[in-house]
Amino acid sequence: MPSPYVVLVRFTARPDRLDDFAALLRAHAAASRKEPGCQVFDVTQNTEAPTTIVLYEVYDDTTAYAFHHNTPHYALFRKAVGALVEPGPDGAVFQVRRVLRAVE
């Protein structure tokens, strides 16, 4: 059985667009949770730095993650997100991805 595929995504919302970003994330997370192979799609907000948002996503495998990237709601999210968040250190929105190996 393949190991789950875990994705951590860190965003810094533009302060004046935080409410818009939150609305976009609510819709995106709700649709993502309905995807086959999506085990977890949590949106977290740092209470001490409210513009810092981290997504914690768990998929059955890389195939399920690839499916996520090909959904209409993902395309809408990617189109809208750039105007709502600060660019990352390298200009990328997605900062961290890794495969979680099952502990035996």
C-alpha positions as CSV (number, residue, x, y, z in Angstrom):
1,M,0.0,0.0,0.0
2,P,1.5,3.4,-1.0
3,S,2.2,6.0,1.7
4,P,-0.2,9.0,1.9
5,Y,1.0,12.1,0.1
6,V,1.1,15.0,2.4
7,V,1.2,18.6,1.3
8,L,1.9,21.7,3.4
9,V,1.2,25.0,1.9
10,R,2.0,28.3,3.5
11,F,0.4,31.6,2.4
12,T,0.7,35.1,3.6
13,A,-2.5,36.9,2.7
14,R,-2.4,40.5,1.7
15,P,-3.8,42.3,4.8
16,D,-6.4,44.2,2.8
17,R,-7.5,41.0,1.0
18,L,-7.7,38.6,4.0
19,D,-11.5,38.3,3.9
20,D,-11.5,37.6,0.2
21,F,-8.8,35.0,0.6
22,A,-10.7,33.3,3.4
23,A,-13.8,33.1,1.3
24,L,-11.8,31.6,-1.6
25,L,-10.2,29.1,0.8
26,R,-13.6,28.0,2.3
27,A,-14.9,27.2,-1.2
28,H,-11.7,25.5,-2.3
29,A,-11.4,23.4,0.8
30,A,-15.0,22.3,0.7
31,A,-14.6,21.1,-2.9
32,S,-11.3,19.5,-2.3
33,R,-12.6,17.5,0.6
34,K,-15.1,15.9,-1.8
35,E,-12.4,14.6,-4.1
36,P,-11.7,10.9,-4.3
37,G,-8.4,10.2,-2.5
38,C,-8.5,13.4,-0.4
39,Q,-8.2,12.3,3.2
40,V,-7.7,15.7,4.9
41,F,-7.8,19.3,3.7
42,D,-7.4,21.6,6.7
43,V,-7.0,25.4,6.6
44,T,-5.3,26.9,9.6
45,Q,-4.7,30.5,10.6
46,N,-2.0,31.7,12.9
47,T,-3.8,33.5,15.7
48,E,-0.8,35.7,16.4
49,A,-0.2,36.6,12.7
50,P,-3.7,36.3,11.1
51,T,-2.4,36.8,7.6
52,T,-0.4,33.6,7.8
53,I,-2.4,30.6,6.5
54,V,-1.2,27.0,6.3
55,L,-3.0,24.3,4.4
56,Y,-2.5,20.7,5.5
57,E,-3.6,18.3,2.8
58,V,-3.4,14.5,2.8
59,Y,-4.1,12.4,-0.2
60,D,-4.1,8.6,-0.7
61,D,-1.2,8.9,-3.1
62,T,0.4,11.0,-5.8
63,T,-2.4,10.0,-8.2
64,A,-5.0,11.5,-6.0
65,Y,-2.9,14.7,-5.7
66,A,-2.6,14.9,-9.4
67,F,-6.4,14.5,-9.7
68,H,-6.7,17.5,-7.3
69,H,-4.6,19.6,-9.7
70,N,-6.8,18.8,-12.6
71,T,-10.1,19.9,-11.0
72,P,-12.1,22.9,-12.1
73,H,-12.1,24.3,-8.6
74,Y,-8.3,24.1,-8.4
75,A,-8.0,26.0,-11.7
76,L,-10.3,28.7,-10.2
77,F,-8.2,28.8,-7.0
78,R,-4.9,29.2,-8.9
79,K,-6.4,32.0,-11.1
80,A,-7.6,34.0,-8.1
81,V,-4.9,33.3,-5.4
82,G,-2.1,35.5,-6.8
83,A,-4.0,38.7,-6.2
84,L,-4.8,37.8,-2.6
85,V,-1.5,36.7,-1.2
86,E,2.0,38.0,-0.9
87,P,4.6,36.2,-3.1
88,G,6.8,33.7,-1.3
89,P,10.6,34.1,-0.9
90,D,11.2,32.7,-4.5
91,G,7.9,34.0,-5.9
92,A,6.2,30.7,-5.6
93,V,3.0,30.2,-3.7
94,F,3.6,26.5,-2.8
95,Q,6.5,26.3,-0.3
96,V,6.7,22.7,1.0
97,R,5.7,19.3,-0.3
98,R,6.9,16.0,0.9
99,V,5.9,12.3,0.9
100,L,5.1,10.9,4.3
101,R,6.4,7.4,4.7
102,A,4.4,5.1,6.9
103,V,6.1,4.2,10.1
104,E,6.4,0.4,10.4
